[in-house]
Structure formats: structure tokens, C-alpha cells
């Protein structure tokens, strides 16, 4: 085996193995989110399987090219079929709870793929016996790691951004197929398995049921059945309902959007104001609302074009800025009359860096002195869970007492709208007791001056 061919094979192994890990993390976002408690175990399981693959490869003593070709072929099928959105979505749809589905995905797709590809370097270094052992293994690891570096960058920053996640899955599978061809040559047995592998990978990934998929989210726009509405359609982001709209005049929107509009337009009478919206969703807050100026900030640069083409069927009103919400409010010099926080990565999951005290402090930083914060949270309807209580307490620690409206009180999960004013201050509160009851005095001090 020539040195050039060997280095090409280990480069493909590195490119596709780390590429598969990046894709797996992205595929998990709609189902279990992207928090550290998901990404850390996933990376850990991948590395464990890779280490076990190294150990298995070290024990191979013959038929080196055939074994690596076989491993590449199985890995191509695992990547092309197992990482397809249809497969992953089906797994989480039919296996409950989500933790069980996650473990099945890790044990059935990601770990076997890492274990098979991990065998590549220790097996193929046997074909460099003319070199010093250190030189042979070092150069092989260099090309494998270089492939991993380029695979993670190319698939995440180029392929996913411009062509989507499904295209990245197909590219990863196709790269492994190319490795099989280089290793097996005209071997008829491998050829018989290569064709159906490529066909299934293409079928599952090049005709995705999603409206669009990007490096950040899966998007689905489709009709829904809602009584009394004219051709209603929903905008789903990572399997979570983000927006609703119909063709009525005026259009109908989701309940929480109506509630936010009522606060801004009816209760506060906003006109000619600057409103910052963190998390674009379907751009329905500003839809056909000409009274105020809206600035949307979302991390996905593709979301506006997707919403305009498939959901709104018209241009979205307002300025659009591609940025991380926390970074924007921490660095911008602009000031706003209202900040609307509506940031979700999936289902009920807000990215953890967007619930901390430091984040809420930066939202206050960009408010004008008389501005207000509006936050759409999805919490339990009774506000009994530690997450609900701690999140609301975190916001109060920055803004003082905020108004809390639970929109669906009878449901386990509800839209909870939090309204805070920049003019308020976080203070230490006193509790009224019979022995020292200052309620009447405080009430007199709190009455507005005529």
C-alpha cells in the first residue's frame, strides 16, 4: 500500500468520524437540546468508542485492507441512514422517554461508527513496517487529526450553512464510500453493497421532509387545523411550534404574540418606538405592524429567508441582525424602548447562557430609562418546578418585582409572559406579620401623587 493511499484513507477516517460526531450533536438538538448535559456525554461516549476502536484495531494481525474497507462500508451505512433526519426523528418519536431514545441512538449509531473508524490507524500502520514505529504512527495520526480538523470546519461552517445538515450527512457517507473504493478497488462483493448504501443515503438525505435544515435548526412549515381560521399554517423550529399565522384579515397569530402586542400597542400605546426582539421565530410580532421599528436578532442567518418564503409569504417587517442574543446585548451601543426575549433551541429549552443573571443584566443595559422587558417563557402552568421558580427569581434579582402572566393555567406547560420595567429596582422585601404590620404605612407611601 503506497504511503499516499494510506494517508488518504486515514484522512478520510478523521474527516468523517469527527464530521459524524458534529452531525450527531446537531441532530440531537431538536429532541434533547444543546446544553452541556447533552453535549458532554455525547462527546464522552464518542471518545470511549474511539478508544475501544483503537484497542480492537491493534489486535488485527492480517487482511488489513479488507477489514478497513469493510469497516468503512458499514460506517457509510450507519452515517447515511442512521444520521438522516427521518431516522433520528423516527427514533425519538417511537421510543420514550427521550433519554431512552438518546441512549439507543448513541449505542446503535454513533458509538458503532466511532468504534469501526477508530480501528483504521492502528490497522493501517501495519502496512508501514519499513518505517520507524514512531514515525509511522505519528504521520498516520497527523493525517487523521488533520482530517478531523477539516471535517469539523467544512461540514459545520460550509456544508451545513449553505446546503443543510442532510447534505452534510450525505457528504460524510459518500466520503466513506470513496474510501471503500480506494481500498477494495474492483472487488465485486464490496461493489454489490456500495450501490444500495449510496442509494439509501441519497434517498433519506437528498429528499428530506423538512422545509429547511441549517447548522442551527430544523424548520418545518405546514398547514394546521384551527377552527375559525382561514388556511392557518405553523412554523416549527426544532420540532417546537414557534409561530402561527393564517390568511384572515387581520391575520390570527399565536396567543402569546397577541398578548405581547396587546401590552405594547394597547396597554402602553407604543408608537414610533424602538423594539428589540431576541429570537426571530416567524417574525409575527412585527407582521403588518407599521407603528414601531423592530430589530430582530437571531443566531441563524437563514431564518428570515425561510420565514418569508414558506411562512409569511411576504417580506418580514424590521431590521434583521445575525448574532448571538447575549453577545448582541452585551456589545451594542443602541438603546431600545422594549426588549422582547423569545429564545429557544428546542421545545421548552432556552440555551443556558440566556437564563443567567448576567444575561438579564445585559438586557437591562440596552433599555432606555423608561423601557421594559418582555420575556416569553415556557414553564409549568403552576410555577411549581425548581426551574420555574429559580428562573423567575433570577429575573427579579435584576429588575425587581416583575409581572407574571400564565397564559394556559390548566396545562402542564404554558407560555408565561414576564413584564419588567427598567425604572424598577431590585430591593430586599419585608414580610408583613401581625406583630409588626406596616401594610397601611407602605400603602400610603405607595399611592401616586395627585
C-alpha positions in Angstrom: 0.0 0.0 0.0 1.5 3.3 -1.1 2.1 6.0 1.5 -0.1 8.4 -0.4 -3.0 6.0 -0.4 -2.6 5.2 3.3 -2.5 8.9 4.3 -5.6 9.5 2.1 -7.5 6.7 3.9 -6.7 7.9 7.4 -7.5 11.5 6.3 -11.0 10.3 5.2 -11.4 8.4 8.5 -10.6 11.5 10.5 -12.7 13.8 8.3 -15.8 11.5 8.5 -15.5 10.4 12.1 -15.4 13.9 13.6 -17.9 15.0 11.0 -20.3 12.3 12.1 -19.9 13.5 15.7 -20.7 17.1 14.8 -23.7 16.0 12.8 -24.9 13.8 15.7 -24.8 16.7 18.1 -26.8 18.8 15.6 -29.3 16.0 15.1 -29.9 15.8 18.8 -30.8 19.5 19.2 -34.5 19.2 18.3 -35.0 16.4 20.7 -32.8 16.9 23.8 -31.4 20.4 23.2 -27.8 21.5 23.1 -27.0 22.0 26.8 -23.8 20.8 28.4 -25.6 17.9 30.0 -26.2 16.6 26.4 -23.1 17.6 24.6 -20.6 16.4 27.2 -21.9 12.8 27.5 -22.2 12.6 23.7 -18.6 13.6 23.2 -17.6 11.3 26.0 -19.3 8.2 24.6 -17.8 9.0 21.1 -14.3 9.2 22.6 -14.8 6.0 24.6 -16.0 4.1 21.4 -13.0 5.6 19.5 -10.6 4.4 22.2 -12.1 0.9 22.1 -11.7 1.0 18.3 -8.0 1.8 18.7 -7.7 -1.3 21.0 -9.6 -3.5 18.6 -7.5 -2.3 15.6 -4.3 -3.0 17.5 -5.2 -6.7 17.7 -5.8 -7.2 13.9 -2.9 -9.3 12.5 -3.9 -9.9 8.9 -6.1 -8.9 5.9 -5.6 -5.2 6.8 -7.1 -3.6 3.7 -10.1 -5.9 3.6 -11.0 -5.2 7.2 -10.7 -1.4 6.9 -12.8 -1.5 3.7 -15.4 -3.5 5.5 -15.4 -1.0 8.4 -15.7 1.9 6.0 -18.7 0.3 4.3 -20.6 -0.4 7.5 -19.8 3.1 8.7 -21.0 4.6 5.4 -24.4 2.9 6.0 -24.5 3.9 9.7 -23.8 7.5 8.8 -26.0 7.8 5.7 -29.0 6.0 7.2 -28.6 6.4 11.0 -27.9 10.2 10.9 -30.7 11.0 8.5 -33.4 13.3 10.0 -36.0 10.7 9.1 -34.2 8.0 11.1 -33.4 10.2 14.2 -36.9 11.8 14.3 -38.5 8.4 14.0 -36.3 7.0 16.8 -37.3 9.8 19.2 -41.0 9.6 18.1 -41.3 5.9 18.8 -39.0 5.4 21.8 -39.9 7.1 25.0 -38.8 8.6 27.3 -36.3 10.8 25.3 -33.4 9.6 27.4 -34.0 6.0 26.3 -34.1 7.1 22.6 -30.9 9.1 23.2 -29.1 6.1 24.6 -30.4 3.9 21.7 -29.1 6.5 19.2 -25.7 6.6 20.9 -25.4 2.8 21.3 -26.8 2.0 17.9 -25.4 4.7 15.6 -22.7 6.9 17.0 -20.6 4.5 19.1 -20.5 1.7 16.5 -19.4 4.2 13.8 -16.7 5.6 16.1 -15.6 2.1 17.1 -15.3 1.0 13.4 -13.4 4.1 12.2 -11.2 4.1 15.3 -9.6 0.8 14.1 -8.3 2.5 10.9 -5.0 4.0 12.1 -3.7 1.1 14.2 -4.6 -1.4 11.4 -3.0 0.6 8.5 0.2 1.4 10.3 1.0 -2.3 10.0 1.5 -1.6 6.3 4.3 0.9 7.1 6.6 -1.6 8.7 9.6 -0.3 6.8 9.3 3.0 8.8 10.2 3.5 12.4 7.2 2.8 14.6 7.1 6.3 16.0 7.3 7.8 12.5 4.6 5.5 11.1 2.1 6.1 13.9 2.9 9.8 14.2 2.3 10.6 10.5 -0.8 8.4 10.4 -2.2 10.3 13.4 -1.2 13.6 11.8 -3.3 13.0 8.7 -6.2 11.5 10.7 -6.3 14.5 13.0 -5.9 16.9 10.1 -8.9 15.2 8.5 -10.8 15.7 11.8 -10.0 19.4 11.9 -11.0 20.0 8.3 -14.1 17.7 8.6 -15.5 19.6 11.6 -14.9 23.0 10.0 -16.0 22.1 6.5 -19.2 20.3 7.4 -20.3 22.8 10.1 -19.3 26.1 8.5 -19.7 25.3 4.8 -21.9 22.4 4.0 -24.4 22.8 6.8 -24.6 26.6 6.3 -25.1 26.5 2.6 -26.6 23.1 1.8 -28.1 21.9 5.1 -27.5 19.1 7.6 -28.9 16.4 5.3 -26.3 17.3 2.7 -23.6 17.1 5.3 -24.8 13.6 6.2 -24.7 12.5 2.6 -21.2 14.0 2.1 -19.9 12.1 5.2 -21.4 8.8 3.9 -20.1 9.5 0.4 -16.6 10.2 1.8 -16.5 6.7 3.4 -17.8 5.1 0.2 -14.9 6.7 -1.6 -12.6 5.2 1.0 -14.1 1.7 0.3 -13.5 2.2 -3.4 -9.9 3.2 -2.9 -9.3 0.2 -0.6 -11.3 -2.5 -2.4 -10.7 -1.5 -6.0 -12.8 -3.7 -8.3 -13.9 -6.1 -5.6 -17.3 -7.3 -6.7 -18.6 -8.1 -3.3 -18.0 -4.6 -1.9 -19.5 -3.2 -5.1 -22.7 -5.0 -4.5 -23.1 -3.4 -1.1 -21.9 0.0 -2.1 -24.7 0.7 -4.6 -27.6 0.2 -2.1 -25.7 2.1 0.6 -25.3 5.2 -1.6 -28.9 4.8 -2.9 -30.4 4.7 0.6 -28.2 7.5 1.9 -29.3 9.7 -1.1 -33.0 8.8 -0.7 -33.0 9.6 3.0 -30.9 12.8 2.9 -31.4 14.4 -0.5 -35.2 14.4 -0.2 -35.7 15.5 3.4 -39.2 16.0 4.6 -38.1 19.2 6.3 -38.9 22.6 4.8 -35.2 23.5 5.5 -32.4 22.5 7.8 -29.4 24.6 8.7 -26.5 24.3 11.1 -28.7 25.7 13.8 -32.2 24.3 13.4 -34.7 22.1 11.6 -37.6 24.1 10.1 -41.0 22.8 9.1 -43.8 25.0 7.7 -47.1 23.2 7.2 -50.9 23.6 7.5 -52.7 23.0 10.8 -56.3 22.5 11.8 -57.6 25.5 13.7 -61.3 26.2 14.0 -62.5 29.6 12.6 -59.2 30.4 10.8 -58.6 30.7 7.2 -55.8 28.4 5.9 -53.8 28.5 9.1 -50.1 27.4 9.0 -47.5 26.7 11.6 -43.8 27.5 11.7 -41.9 24.8 13.6 -38.3 25.3 14.8 -36.6 22.1 16.0 -39.9 20.3 16.4 -41.2 23.2 18.5 -44.1 25.4 17.5 -42.6 28.9 17.1 -45.4 30.8 15.2 -48.9 30.6 13.7 -50.5 32.7 11.1 -53.5 32.5 8.7 -54.9 34.3 5.7 -57.6 36.2 7.6 -57.8 40.0 7.6 -56.3 40.8 10.0 -54.3 37.6 10.4 -54.5 35.4 13.5 -51.4 34.7 15.5 -50.4 32.6 18.5 -51.8 33.5 21.8 -48.6 34.8 23.3 -47.9 37.0 20.3 -51.4 38.5 20.7 -50.6 39.1 24.4 -47.3 40.8 23.6 -49.0 43.0 21.0 -51.7 43.9 23.5 -49.1 45.1 26.0 -47.0 47.1 23.5 -49.8 48.6 21.4 -52.9 48.7 23.5 -51.8 48.9 27.2 -48.7 51.1 26.6 -49.7 52.7 23.4 -46.3 52.3 21.7 -45.8 54.5 18.6 -42.6 55.3 16.9 -40.6 53.2 19.4 -37.6 51.0 19.0 -38.3 47.4 19.9 -35.6 44.7 20.1 -36.7 41.1 19.6 -34.2 38.4 20.7 -35.2 35.2 18.8 -36.8 35.8 15.4 -39.3 32.9 15.3 -41.7 33.6 12.5 -41.3 37.4 12.6 -45.0 37.7 13.5 -44.6 40.3 16.3 -44.0 43.0 13.7 -46.2 41.5 10.9 -48.2 44.3 9.3 -47.4 46.5 12.3 -46.2 49.9 11.0 -46.3 51.9 14.2 -43.0 50.9 15.6 -39.5 50.0 14.5 -38.4 46.4 15.1 -34.9 44.9 15.3 -34.7 41.1 15.3 -31.6 39.2 16.5 -31.2 35.5 15.7 -28.2 33.3 15.5 -29.3 31.6 12.3 -28.7 33.8 9.2 -31.1 31.7 7.1 -34.2 32.1 9.3 -35.5 35.3 7.7 -35.5 34.0 4.2 -37.1 30.7 5.3 -39.9 32.5 7.1 -40.6 35.0 4.3 -40.7 32.3 1.6 -42.6 29.5 3.3 -44.4 31.1 6.2 -45.2 34.8 5.9 -45.4 34.8 2.1 -44.2 38.4 2.2 -41.2 40.3 3.4 -40.8 40.5 7.2 -41.0 43.9 8.7 -38.0 45.1 10.6 -34.2 45.0 10.7 -32.6 41.6 11.0 -29.2 41.0 12.6 -27.4 37.7 12.7 -25.8 37.3 16.1 -25.9 35.5 19.4 -28.5 37.2 21.6 -26.2 37.6 24.6 -23.3 38.9 22.6 -25.5 41.5 20.9 -27.0 42.9 24.1 -23.6 42.9 25.7 -21.8 44.8 22.9 -24.3 47.0 21.1 -24.4 50.8 21.8 -28.0 51.1 20.7 -30.8 51.6 23.3 -34.4 50.3 23.0 -37.8 51.2 24.4 -38.6 47.5 24.8 -36.7 44.2 24.7 -38.6 41.0 23.8 -36.8 37.8 24.8 -38.2 34.8 22.9 -35.2 32.4 22.6 -35.5 28.7 22.4 -33.2 26.0 20.9 -35.9 23.3 21.1 -39.2 22.5 22.8 -39.0 24.2 26.1 -35.2 24.6 26.2 -33.7 28.1 26.5 -29.9 28.0 26.0 -28.4 28.0 29.4 -26.3 31.2 28.8 -29.6 33.0 28.1 -31.2 32.4 31.6 -28.4 33.5 33.8 -28.3 36.7 35.9 -25.6 38.1 33.8 -27.7 37.8 30.6 -30.7 39.5 32.2 -28.4 42.3 33.4 -27.3 42.9 29.8 -30.9 43.1 28.6 -31.4 45.9 31.1 -28.2 47.6 29.8 -29.8 48.1 26.4 -33.1 49.5 27.7 -33.8 53.2 27.8 -34.6 54.5 31.3 -38.4 54.1 30.8 -38.1 50.9 28.8 -39.5 47.5 29.5 -38.5 43.8 29.2 -41.0 41.3 27.9 -39.9 37.6 28.2 -41.8 34.7 26.8 -41.0 31.6 28.9 -42.4 28.1 28.7 -42.8 26.8 32.2 -45.1 24.6 34.2 -48.5 26.2 34.5 -48.4 26.2 38.3 -44.9 27.6 38.5 -44.0 24.9 41.0 -40.8 23.4 39.5 -37.4 24.5 40.7 -36.6 25.7 37.1 -39.6 28.0 37.0 -39.1 29.4 40.5 -35.3 29.9 40.0 -35.7 31.5 36.6 -38.3 34.0 37.7 -36.2 34.7 40.8 -33.2 35.3 38.6 -35.1 37.9 36.5 -36.4 39.6 39.7 -32.9 39.9 41.0 -32.1 42.3 38.2 -35.4 44.1 37.6 -37.1 43.9 40.9 -40.7 42.6 41.1 -42.0 41.7 37.6 -45.5 41.0 36.4 -46.1 37.3 35.6 -48.9 36.2 33.3 -49.6 32.4 32.8 -51.5 32.1 29.6 -52.5 28.4 29.8 -53.1 27.8 33.5 -54.7 24.4 33.0 -51.8 22.9 31.1 -48.6 21.2 32.3 -46.6 23.5 30.2 -47.7 27.1 29.5 -46.5 30.3 27.9 -45.5 32.5 30.9 -45.2 36.2 30.0 -42.9 38.2 32.2 -43.0 42.0 32.1 -40.3 44.1 33.9 -39.6 47.8 33.8 -36.2 49.4 33.7 -37.3 52.1 36.2 -37.8 49.4 38.9 -35.0 48.4 41.3 -34.2 45.1 42.9 -34.6 45.6 46.6 -34.8 43.5 49.8 -38.5 42.9 50.6 -40.1 42.8 54.1 -42.8 40.4 55.1 -46.0 41.6 56.9 -46.6 39.9 60.2 -49.2 40.7 62.9 -46.6 41.9 65.4 -45.1 44.4 63.0 -47.7 45.1 60.3 -46.6 48.1 58.2 -49.0 47.4 55.4 -51.1 50.6 55.8 -48.0 52.7 56.1 -46.5 51.2 52.9 -49.8 51.6 51.1 -49.9 55.3 51.9 -46.4 55.7 50.8 -47.1 53.9 47.6 -50.1 55.9 46.4 -49.4 58.0 43.3 -49.0 61.8 43.9 -52.0 63.7 42.6 
